[in-house]
Amino acid sequence: MADTVLVVEDEELLRLCLCAHLERRGFATRGAANGHDALEAVRERRPDLVLMDTDMPMMDGLATMRLLREEHPTLPVVLMTAHARLDDAMKASRLGARALLTKPFALQDASDAAERVLREDRARHRPDLTNAPHDELRALVGETSAMRLVRETLARVAIADPPTLLVEGEPGTGKSLVAELVHQGGPRRDSPFVEVDCSAMSERDLEAALFGEWHGVDARRGAFENAANGVLVLDEVTHLSWALQARLLRTLETRRFRRDAGVVDVPLTCTVVATSRRNVRNEVRAGRFREDLYYRLSLVQIGLPALRERKDDLGLLVDAIVASLGKELHREVRALHPNALRALQEHAWPGNVRELRAVLERTLVLFGGSVVTLADLPPEVRVPLGVEDEAHPVELPQGGMDLGAMERGLVVQALTRARWSEPRAAQLLGIPVQELSERMARHGVERPPASVIPIERELLASGYGTSRRT
């Protein structure tokens, strides 16, 4: 999705020119004629960046920025001024302006400033991955041989700094994370990190997004140019058309390219990381991907295993994700009940680690205790598909049974064993405390006034264990 720039300028012609230029450079734009309109526009829908004039009627840019800072302290602002006075520059800096453009300026100066500020903003808010194996880490937590090999390969990549890298794996296995680690762990960490989804655009739009284009005297830089000396990620590279595959191959071989309609060669200085959920070698065999491009991209190749192929890592992943989510959601989780962990281990996880994180997040959002039980998990994880007919721990007698009496007896037995501590009894039954209270009320089970009632007498009173009359 394109970044949105709110252009706040009282001169209509300049405002329209800035919007048109920014849109040609790939931004989405909105306009406002004064400070009041700008505040309303931001409250209606927060943009990614504000480009604002300082000299406006009704409310000048500095006053508007002061109010914006109160409501949106992290919103990046670039100011424009016709009076480059030192005191104004100092005021703008103190208010947090990220850049100050002095009129008159070239339109490209505005788009360059917007791109630089947004790039810096994304880098500032990207999570620190240098200690990733000890974070929530969506994919690289694990001690199986496959994950150790991935980490060893990344360590070598950080030293060798190869020009291309191919990362394969099913959705949710952590391809984007590996690409970020290539950037963060190597010599290009201080240069841009740019991602392009090759499956999300038409061929024409994708070509312009990658290589850039000319519009008359105006140029729009593409991802290859914006990545500069950093890392460019081509996500789902097998979606490239045959023509774009040929152009990409030529670019990687010559380390040069031209913008569409351009006449000047631009050097390629970034590392290219290609990712794919498909097996690229199989795509080559099927005739859908160029073999020569495959060899060029796979100078270093990393294959990420599916979660079902490394179930031994699931406990480590659960611990890491629960610890991270507990901090985010302000939940204190001491442990998972063995039955809950067993259900997670038996699940197929078609969505891999991304699905595991989503399931645990759903669980913790509604969680109210300290130990996650089987009943806290979503239904699709508690009862795996295709196991409804498997043997159950309780077998139904030939003559049938009184389910209510059995349930009441089990509730009383759990309470008696737990000395009528409802949280402990609920843990024994693998259900939330609130559900235990509801079942006690439903079956008329009340706490004894003084001493604990002997379990045999209460079970007989409940009818559980007696023969059923027919």
C-alpha positions in Angstrom: 0.0 0.0 0.0 1.3 3.4 -0.9 2.4 5.9 1.8 0.0 8.8 2.2 1.3 12.4 2.3 -1.0 15.2 3.5 0.1 18.4 1.7 -0.8 21.5 3.7 -0.4 24.6 1.5 -2.6 27.7 1.1 -1.4 28.4 -2.4 -3.7 26.2 -4.4 -1.5 25.9 -7.6 1.6 24.8 -5.5 -0.5 22.4 -3.5 -1.9 20.8 -6.7 1.6 20.6 -8.2 3.1 19.0 -5.1 0.2 16.4 -5.0 0.6 15.6 -8.7 4.4 15.1 -8.4 4.2 13.0 -5.2 1.6 10.8 -6.9 3.9 10.3 -9.8 6.5 9.2 -7.3 4.3 6.5 -5.9 2.6 8.3 -3.0 -1.0 8.7 -2.2 -1.9 12.3 -1.4 -4.5 14.5 0.3 -4.6 18.3 0.4 -5.5 20.9 3.0 -5.5 24.7 2.5 -4.8 25.8 6.1 -4.0 24.5 9.6 -7.6 24.0 10.7 -8.3 21.8 7.6 -5.0 19.9 8.2 -6.0 19.0 11.8 -9.4 17.8 10.7 -7.9 15.8 7.9 -5.4 14.1 10.3 -8.2 13.3 12.8 -10.3 11.8 10.0 -7.5 9.6 8.8 -3.9 9.7 9.9 -1.4 10.1 7.0 2.1 8.6 7.0 3.7 12.1 6.6 2.6 15.8 6.6 4.3 18.2 4.2 3.2 21.7 5.5 3.9 25.3 4.7 4.8 27.5 7.7 3.2 30.7 6.4 -0.5 30.3 6.2 -3.5 32.5 7.2 -5.7 31.6 10.3 -3.2 29.3 11.8 0.5 29.1 10.7 2.4 25.9 10.3 4.3 26.1 13.6 1.1 26.5 15.6 -0.5 23.7 13.6 2.5 21.4 14.2 2.3 22.1 17.9 -1.3 20.8 18.0 -0.4 17.9 15.8 2.4 16.9 18.2 -0.1 16.8 21.1 -2.4 14.5 19.3 0.0 12.5 17.2 3.5 12.7 18.7 5.1 10.2 16.3 3.6 11.6 13.0 6.6 12.8 10.8 6.3 16.4 9.5 8.3 18.2 6.8 8.0 22.0 6.8 8.2 24.4 3.8 9.0 28.1 4.3 9.7 31.1 2.2 11.7 32.7 5.0 14.6 30.6 6.1 15.3 32.5 9.4 17.5 30.8 12.0 14.9 31.3 14.8 12.2 29.7 12.7 14.5 26.7 11.9 15.2 26.3 15.6 11.5 26.5 16.5 10.7 23.9 13.9 13.5 21.6 15.1 12.4 21.9 18.7 8.8 21.0 17.7 10.2 17.8 16.0 10.2 18.8 12.3 12.1 16.1 10.3 13.1 18.5 7.5 12.8 22.1 6.4 12.5 23.0 2.7 13.2 26.6 1.7 11.1 28.0 -1.1 11.6 28.1 -4.0 12.6 24.4 -4.2 12.4 21.7 -6.9 9.5 19.4 -6.7 11.9 16.5 -6.5 13.4 18.0 -3.3 10.0 17.5 -1.7 9.6 13.9 -2.8 13.2 13.1 -1.8 12.6 14.6 1.6 9.4 12.6 2.1 11.1 9.3 1.0 14.1 9.9 3.2 12.0 10.7 6.3 9.7 7.8 5.8 12.6 5.4 5.3 14.2 6.7 8.5 10.9 6.4 10.3 10.4 2.7 9.2 14.0 1.9 10.2 13.5 3.5 13.6 10.3 1.5 14.4 11.5 -1.8 13.0 12.0 -4.3 15.9 15.5 -5.0 17.0 16.4 -8.4 15.5 20.0 -8.7 16.7 18.9 -10.9 19.5 16.1 -12.5 17.6 16.4 -16.1 18.8 15.6 -14.8 22.3 12.6 -12.6 21.3 9.1 -13.7 20.4 10.8 -14.7 17.2 8.3 -16.0 14.7 10.5 -18.5 12.9 14.1 -18.7 14.0 13.5 -20.0 17.5 14.4 -23.7 17.6 17.1 -26.2 18.2 16.3 -28.7 15.4 19.0 -29.4 12.9 17.1 -27.5 10.2 16.9 -24.3 12.3 20.5 -24.5 13.4 21.5 -24.8 9.7 19.5 -21.6 8.9 21.3 -19.7 11.6 24.7 -21.0 10.5 23.9 -19.9 6.9 22.9 -16.4 8.0 26.1 -16.1 10.0 28.1 -16.8 6.9 25.9 -14.5 4.8 26.7 -11.6 7.3 30.4 -12.1 6.5 30.3 -12.9 2.8 27.7 -10.2 1.8 26.5 -12.1 -1.4 24.8 -10.1 -4.1 21.8 -12.4 -4.2 20.0 -14.8 -1.8 17.0 -17.1 -2.3 14.7 -17.9 0.7 12.0 -20.6 0.2 9.4 -21.7 2.6 5.6 -22.1 3.1 3.6 -19.1 4.2 4.2 -18.2 7.9 7.6 -19.9 8.2 9.5 -16.6 8.5 10.9 -15.6 5.1 10.4 -11.9 5.8 12.2 -12.3 9.1 15.2 -14.0 7.4 15.4 -11.1 4.9 15.4 -8.6 7.8 18.2 -10.6 9.5 20.2 -10.5 6.3 19.9 -6.7 6.5 20.4 -6.2 10.2 23.3 -8.7 10.6 25.5 -7.7 7.7 27.5 -4.7 6.5 24.4 -3.1 4.9 22.5 -2.5 8.2 22.8 1.3 8.0 21.5 1.4 4.4 17.8 1.2 3.2 15.7 -2.0 3.5 13.1 -2.1 0.7 10.4 -4.7 0.1 8.4 -5.2 -3.1 5.5 -7.8 -3.2 5.7 -9.2 -6.7 2.3 -10.8 -6.4 0.4 -7.6 -5.6 0.8 -5.5 -8.7 0.1 -5.7 -12.4 3.1 -6.3 -14.7 3.3 -2.6 -15.7 3.0 -1.3 -12.2 5.5 -3.8 -10.9 8.0 -2.9 -13.6 7.7 0.8 -12.7 8.0 0.0 -9.0 11.2 -1.9 -9.5 13.0 0.1 -12.2 11.4 3.5 -11.9 10.2 5.6 -14.8 10.4 9.1 -16.5 7.4 11.4 -16.8 8.6 14.2 -19.1 11.3 15.9 -17.1 10.2 14.3 -13.9 11.8 11.0 -12.6 10.3 8.4 -10.3 12.9 6.2 -8.7 12.2 2.5 -8.4 13.0 0.0 -5.7 16.4 -0.9 -7.1 17.4 2.7 -6.9 15.8 3.4 -3.5 17.5 0.4 -2.0 20.8 2.1 -2.8 23.6 0.2 -0.9 21.1 -1.7 1.2 18.8 -4.7 0.8 16.0 -5.2 -1.7 13.5 -8.0 -1.0 11.6 -9.4 -4.0 8.7 -11.2 -2.2 7.1 -14.1 -4.1 9.5 -13.7 -7.0 7.9 -16.6 -9.0 5.0 -14.3 -9.8 7.2 -12.2 -12.1 6.2 -12.4 -15.8 8.5 -14.0 -18.3 9.5 -10.5 -19.6 10.2 -9.2 -16.2 12.3 -12.3 -15.4 14.4 -11.5 -18.4 14.9 -7.9 -17.4 15.7 -8.9 -13.8 18.3 -11.4 -15.1 19.9 -8.8 -17.3 20.0 -6.3 -14.3 21.6 -8.9 -12.0 24.2 -9.9 -14.6 25.3 -6.4 -15.6 24.6 -4.8 -12.2 23.1 -1.9 -14.2 19.6 -0.9 -15.3 17.6 1.9 -16.8 14.4 3.6 -15.8 11.5 3.1 -18.2 11.9 5.7 -21.0 15.3 6.5 -19.6 18.6 6.9 -21.5 21.1 6.7 -18.6 22.3 3.5 -17.0 21.9 3.4 -13.2 24.3 1.1 -11.2 22.9 -1.6 -9.1 24.5 -1.5 -5.7 22.1 -3.4 -3.4 21.8 -7.0 -2.3 18.7 -8.7 -3.7 16.9 -11.2 -1.5 14.2 -13.2 -3.4 11.6 -15.1 -1.5 9.0 -17.7 -2.6 6.4 -19.9 -1.0 6.8 -22.2 -4.0 9.7 -24.5 -4.7 11.5 -22.5 -7.4 13.3 -25.5 -8.8 9.9 -27.1 -9.4 8.8 -23.9 -11.1 11.8 -24.2 -13.4 10.9 -27.8 -14.3 7.3 -26.8 -15.0 8.5 -24.1 -17.4 7.2 -21.2 -15.4 10.5 -19.8 -14.2 13.8 -19.1 -16.1 16.5 -21.6 -15.2 19.3 -19.0 -15.7 17.5 -16.6 -13.4 17.1 -19.3 -10.8 20.9 -20.0 -10.8 21.6 -16.3 -10.6 19.2 -15.8 -7.6 20.2 -18.9 -5.7 23.9 -18.0 -5.1 23.0 -18.6 -1.5 19.8 -20.6 -0.8 17.9 -21.0 2.5 15.0 -23.4 3.0 12.7 -22.8 6.0 11.0 -25.9 7.3 7.3 -26.1 8.0 6.3 -26.2 11.7 4.9 -29.7 11.3 8.4 -30.8 10.3 10.0 -29.5 13.5 7.4 -30.3 16.2 10.3 -30.6 18.7 10.7 -26.9 18.5 7.1 -26.2 19.4 7.6 -25.9 23.1 10.4 -23.4 22.7 8.3 -21.4 20.2 5.2 -21.4 22.6 7.4 -20.2 25.5 8.9 -17.4 23.5 5.6 -16.2 21.9 3.7 -16.4 25.2 6.4 -14.4 27.0 6.3 -11.7 24.3 2.5 -11.6 24.1 2.2 -11.6 27.9 4.1 -8.3 28.0 2.2 -6.8 25.1 -1.2 -7.7 26.5 -0.3 -7.3 30.2 -1.1 -11.0 31.0 0.9 -12.9 33.5 1.1 -16.5 32.2 3.1 -18.9 34.4 2.6 -22.1 32.4 0.6 -24.1 29.9 -1.3 -27.1 31.2 0.1 -30.3 29.8 -3.2 -31.0 28.0 -3.1 -27.6 26.3 0.5 -28.2 25.1 -0.4 -31.7 23.9 -3.2 -30.2 21.8 -0.8 -27.6 20.3 1.6 -30.4 19.4 -1.1 -32.5 17.8 -2.4 -29.7 15.6 -1.3 -29.7 11.9 -0.4 -26.0 11.8 -1.0 -25.4 8.0 -0.2 -21.7 8.7 3.0 -22.5 10.5 4.5 -20.1 13.1 2.2 -17.3 12.0 -0.8 -19.4 12.8 0.7 -20.5 16.1 1.2 -16.9 17.1 -2.4 -16.0 16.1 -3.8 -18.9 18.1 -1.8 -17.9 21.2 -2.8 -14.2 20.8 -6.5 -15.1 20.5 -6.1 -17.3 23.7 -4.4 -14.6 25.7 -6.7 -11.8 24.7 -9.6 -13.6 26.5 -7.4 -15.2 29.2 -8.0 -14.5 32.8 -5.9 -17.0 34.8 -2.2 -17.9 35.3 -2.2 -21.4 33.7 -3.5 -21.8 30.1 -5.7 -24.9 30.1 -7.1 -26.9 27.2 -10.4 -25.1 27.5 -8.7 -21.7 26.9 -7.6 -22.7 23.4 -9.7 -22.1 20.3 -12.1 -25.0 19.3 -10.2 -25.8 16.1 -7.1 -26.5 18.2 -8.8 -28.3 21.1 -10.5 -30.8 18.6 -8.2 -31.5 15.7 -10.0 -32.2 12.4 -10.4 -35.9 11.6 -10.1 -37.2 15.2 -13.7 -37.2 16.2 -14.0 -41.0 15.9 -10.8 -41.8 17.9 -11.0 -43.7 21.2 -12.0 -41.5 24.1 -10.8 -41.7 27.7 -14.4 -42.4 28.9 -16.3 -45.2 27.2 -20.1 -45.0 26.9 -21.7 -48.1 28.6 -24.0 -50.3 26.5 -27.1 -49.3 28.5 -26.3 -45.5 28.3 -25.6 -43.2 31.2 -26.8 -40.1 33.1 -24.5 -37.5 31.8 -25.6 -34.8 34.2 -25.0 -37.1 37.2 -21.6 -38.0 35.9 -20.7 -34.4 35.4 -21.9 -33.4 38.9 -19.9 -36.3 40.4 -16.7 -35.3 38.6 -17.2 -31.6 39.7 -17.6 -32.7 43.4 -14.7 -35.1 43.1 -12.4 -32.4 41.8 -13.6 -29.9 44.5 -13.0 -32.5 47.2 -9.6 -33.4 46.0 -8.7 -29.7 45.8 -10.1 -29.1 49.3 -12.9 -26.9 47.8 -10.4 -24.5 46.1 -12.2 -23.6 42.9 -9.1 -22.5 41.0 -7.3 -25.8 41.8 -10.4 -27.8 41.0 -10.8 -26.0 37.7 -7.2 -26.8 36.8 -7.8 -30.5 37.6 -10.8 -30.5 35.2 -9.0 -28.5 32.5 -11.7 -25.7 32.5 -11.7 -22.0 33.4 -12.8 -21.1 37.0 -15.9 -19.2 35.6 -17.0 -22.3 33.8 -16.6 -24.4 37.0 -18.7 -21.9 38.9 -21.5 -22.2 36.3 -21.5 -26.0 36.5 -21.6 -25.9 40.3 -24.7 -23.6 40.1 -26.3 -25.8 37.4 -25.9 -29.0 39.5 -26.7 -27.4 42.8 -23.2 -28.0 44.2 -22.5 -25.8 47.2 -19.5 -25.5 49.4 -19.8 -27.3 52.8 -20.3 -25.0 55.7 -17.5 -26.4 57.9 -15.8 -29.7 57.0 -15.2 -31.3 53.7 -17.9 -33.9 52.9 -16.5 -37.3 52.3 -16.3 -38.0 48.6 -18.1 -41.4 48.7 -21.2 -39.9 50.4 -21.4 -37.0 48.0 -20.9 -39.3 44.9 -23.7 -41.5 46.1 -25.9 -38.5 46.7 -25.2 -37.4 43.1 -26.2 -40.8 41.7 -22.8 -41.3 40.0 -21.6 -44.8 40.3 -25.0 -46.4 40.8 -26.6 -48.7 38.2 -29.0 -47.1 35.8 -32.6 -48.3 35.9 -34.1 -49.4 32.7 
